Amino acid sequence: MPAVATSTTHARRRGALLHRIDVKGAPYAFVAPFFVVFAAFSFYPLVYTSWISLHRVELATLDVMEWVAFDNYVELWNDSRFWNALGNTITIGVISTVPQLLMALGLAHLLNYRMRGSLFFRVASLVPYATSVGAAALVFTMLFERDFGMINWALGAVGLDPVDWEADKWPAQIAISTIVIWRWTGYNALLYLAAMQAIPADRYEAAAIDGASRWKQFTHVTVPGIRSTIVFTIVLSTIGATQLFGEPLIFGQGPNGVSGGADNQYQTLGLLLYEEGWKNYQMGRSATVAWAMFLLLVLVFVAQRLIRRLRSARTS
Amino acid sequence: MATLHSSSRRRTVAALATAGALSLAVGCSGSDESATGGGKKDGKVVITMGMYGVMGFKETGLLEQYEKENPNVDIKAEIAGDEQTYYTALQTRLAGGKGLKDIQGIEIGRAKEIVDTQADKFADFADVPGTDHFLPWKQSQITTEDGKVLGLGTDIGPMAVCYRKDYFEQAGLPTDREEVAKLWEGDWKKYVEVGRTFKKDFKGGDVAYMDAASGLFNAMVYGYPEQYYNAEGDLIYDKNPAVKEAWNLAADAAEAGLTAKLRQFQPGWDPGLANGTFATAVCPAWMLGHIGEKAGEANKGKWDVAKAPKGANWGGSFLGVVEQSPVKEEAKKLVAWLTAPEQQAHIFKKQGSVPSSQQALESPEVKQVTSEYFDNAPIGEIFGAAAQEIPDKQVLGRKDGTIKDTFSQGLTLIEQQGTARDEAWETTAERIEKAVG
């Protein structure tokens, strides 16, 4: 019966088509929600921010936009506050990231030992990470307070002069770094710990047989074994340091927080962005800072890639 | 060239802006950000209010009283601690047209900006009956050029000097408030001179004469009708001799080490009050409540209030109703009631915020008020007299609040960093340029 035959071939064909759509198309359908959300909440704002950054526009009157082309960028380039904020972002980033990762490495190494109550210590090391920035920064602000803070009190107890933690540049940056270090060390330690536990035990046994000390084992087995995780944490910390905002804002409190101290001594790029947008109400300039930050991150990663490629080219 | 963009795009930007600001706007949690104001629910009128600091309506029980007298009204008040944070959130919400309260507090430093840029977003009070009792200059600050009244005045900020009697005694200075006022009568320079004597003669330990140079600066600047802007709206802070004079005297005080190097209303200031690290503070009337609360029971009676060298107005607020409010008329009625002479007098008695209502100021019950905390100082008399000395004209500018903060920071540079005063002035001018340009 040809009619039936054609209909079955039709059905078969249609089935094959559906099957092909299913196989080829379904993955797109499954990843689509992310990209739709990404387009709406990441890509669109990114593009729109760049559009705003080419205008002069105030927060109170967002409907009045004046086209200024790249004036905002030129102005930012010539603005000493930008270079000051960039410098502060880098110095605070370095003095918070380096000790933080080193301490995390040490902590992870210790947690990796067989010991009683290890679960308790692992959970405990995550507690600072679970604390909100606001709460942590507020508590530290009180500790670092000039006249009645605990840290100056402790310094006085051992006969040292009190330090004006907020007003002086380096003390302020160190104090802010302390908050960052306190919050993130445990988190990084747990990442390292997870990586360390994936290192096969026989490497340690082999090293022990060769007579390697604990320290030698750490430097020659553990660290190379978790190298990719270390790179990962460095990347994460760099992004985090570039966006540093909550800690210095709360550390300064009020108008001083927004401008990163009376002398901008701890103003980061994030704070500069906020000051332009929500204190001076200049959305165009604020968007320009946002784009400068984004471009900086891109620059850092391109440079990092290049260095890596040069290095691998040299070794091979 | 200014181009107008569609409102939907505007809304998207505003939403993004709001998201950014909200991450910081403490004290606005739990509210419905999507709608404006209250509404009518189960036969009840719900009126929402957004305020900051200690405005006194909730604290002195006035809101409760209104609810009791008007059983069909339900008031929901939300109070942010810090005005800067509050205003930033208000700005973003006004820009987005969402998340506003029916009634919004407006601080004097922001009044001009609202009048200039957002008059169309606030309801008009010109036609509300029984609102002709305010000090004329107060009312004019919130009135647009074409006569639209965007809000009603709450308090004003006449000034005095709060001082520690026990410290004055130890420094060999008079302690009686009349005699203390005589020490610096008529000139802020004398106030600083007394400070030099205090520093020289006080042997009781590490106590500074005044809390912050910025307090003195504000007190002096606010004594003039024109401060940072002239009546035409031009920025004149760098040419105004009043500002320069205030800057120099405040810098003198800072350089002579007369200040405790604190920042008012910032961390360190409150414990400074509690532990008595300074002997005087220039105090607008609304600051009395703060001092009493933070200095605590232990220092009760040690503080007193003396007349300031010159009259000035520092601070004060307004209550406005947003145009979009679904319960606009009810909200306007509530604002008119809250700012009526009787209610203003009530707030003054309870917490010391001086009425902006001429009628309330002249009432005997206001004149008789004394402060138990400040050794029974006759604050009704002192601040009542100080209110009369406020210049009749008070020119406000668009960025007054921001410029005030910037000057405070500039003085902090001299106080804490030891920056030379000219250099600090340069920096301040640059920052003002950035902030207003």
Interface residues (C-beta under 8 A of the other chain):
Chain A: P45 Y48 I52 E58 L59 A60 T61 L62 D63 V64 M65 E66 W67 R81 G134 T141 M142 E145 R146 D147 F148 D164 A167 D168 L249 Q253 G254 P255 N256 V258 S259 A262 D263 Y274 G277 W278 K279 N280 Y281 M283
Chain B: M1 A2 T3 L4 H5 S7 R10 T12 V13 A14 L16 A17 G20 A21 L24 V26 D82 Q84 T88 Q91 T92 L94 A95 E113 T117 Q118 K261 R263 F265 Q266 P267 G268 P271 G272 N275 T277 T402 D405 T406 S408 Q409 G410 T412 L413 Q416 Q417 T419 T427 R431 K434 A435 V436
